Amino acid sequence: MRRGSILQYVVGSHRLRVVVVTADRFNPAHGLLAPLRERAAPELTPVFLVPLNRQDWPSTAVVDLSRIRSLDPDAVAGAAGQLSQATLRSLAAAVRAYLAATE
């Protein structure tokens, strides 16, 4: 799985869409993911919400970094899309700011 991939994901009896936040090219089946919330970002968007545009997803949505979890390859039900390069840059900046990560 690549960073920025939008996946169909199963947690218990729930199906949801998630975005791969980090993935290592040497170990692509493991990484971190965050849920995709189909709602508009608030006026004052917190750093942990990354808004998507129409190129990324057909409806208004945000990536919720406050709910990051480890990717379970067995829970992936299929691919649903890929984030644009502009949104990937915004996602990378938000991850660095929210998690105080460095490159």
Wavefront OBJ file of the C-alpha trace (Angstrom):
o trace
v 0.000 0.000 0.000
v 1.198 3.472 -0.860
v 1.019 6.640 1.195
v -2.152 8.468 0.225
v -4.072 5.353 -0.802
v -7.753 5.437 0.124
v -8.871 1.962 1.206
v -12.061 0.154 2.133
v -11.330 -1.165 5.622
v -13.202 -3.499 7.987
v -13.113 -3.049 11.773
v -15.320 -5.603 13.486
v -18.687 -5.369 11.741
v -18.028 -1.837 10.443
v -16.806 -0.907 6.961
v -15.079 2.428 6.641
v -12.739 4.287 4.364
v -9.221 5.041 5.543
v -6.167 6.821 4.162
v -2.664 5.340 4.394
v -0.710 8.056 6.231
v 2.696 6.358 6.230
v 4.019 3.345 4.396
v 7.517 2.045 3.918
v 8.479 0.926 0.424
v 10.406 -1.986 1.929
v 7.450 -3.085 4.063
v 4.314 -1.874 2.235
v 1.835 -4.061 4.136
v 2.510 -2.195 7.391
v 2.078 1.453 8.174
v -0.284 3.926 9.768
v -3.742 4.869 8.593
v -6.375 7.436 9.527
v -10.132 7.375 8.937
v -11.744 9.362 6.148
v -14.677 11.348 7.541
v -17.282 12.403 4.997
v -18.018 15.838 6.410
v -16.858 19.388 5.833
v -13.907 20.773 7.736
v -14.838 23.461 10.279
v -14.040 27.138 9.593
v -11.032 26.997 11.923
v -9.640 23.632 10.917
v -7.513 21.947 13.614
v -4.144 20.631 12.490
v -5.307 17.005 12.808
v -8.026 17.400 10.114
v -6.825 17.431 6.504
v -9.543 18.521 4.041
v -9.848 16.694 0.722
v -10.805 18.320 -2.561
v -12.911 17.016 -5.455
v -9.835 15.486 -7.130
v -9.367 13.258 -4.078
v -12.928 12.270 -3.221
v -16.333 12.985 -4.818
v -17.935 14.337 -1.628
v -16.744 16.706 1.093
v -14.368 14.824 3.409
v -11.461 15.148 5.835
v -8.688 12.830 7.010
v -8.809 12.612 10.827
v -5.236 12.281 12.132
v -6.461 12.164 15.736
v -7.618 8.587 15.061
v -4.371 7.147 13.596
v -3.968 3.403 13.988
v -1.707 0.645 12.679
v -2.658 -0.866 9.353
v -3.900 -4.449 9.536
v -3.421 -5.987 6.067
v -6.174 -8.556 6.778
v -8.724 -5.754 7.356
v -8.243 -4.192 3.902
v -11.314 -4.937 1.775
v -10.135 -3.136 -1.356
v -8.874 0.078 -2.899
v -11.117 3.150 -3.097
v -8.841 5.858 -4.526
v -5.639 7.887 -4.215
v -4.975 11.363 -2.818
v -3.692 14.056 -5.194
v -0.124 15.364 -4.855
v -1.382 18.663 -3.394
v -3.333 16.843 -0.683
v -0.370 14.538 -0.008
v 1.763 17.628 0.674
v -0.905 18.968 3.059
v -1.131 15.560 4.742
v 2.657 15.379 5.206
v 2.733 18.873 6.753
v -0.186 18.014 9.061
v 1.490 14.761 10.198
v 4.712 16.640 10.978
v 2.818 19.332 12.902
v 0.434 17.011 14.747
v 2.924 14.284 15.658
v 5.941 16.612 15.911
v 7.605 14.333 13.377
v 10.793 15.160 11.488
v 12.068 13.833 8.210
l 1 2 3 4 5 6 7 8 9 10 11 12 13 14 15 16 17 18 19 20 21 22 23 24 25 26 27 28 29 30 31 32 33 34 35 36 37 38 39 40 41 42 43 44 45 46 47 48 49 50 51 52 53 54 55 56 57 58 59 60 61 62 63 64 65 66 67 68 69 70 71 72 73 74 75 76 77 78 79 80 81 82 83 84 85 86 87 88 89 90 91 92 93 94 95 96 97 98 99 100 101 102 103
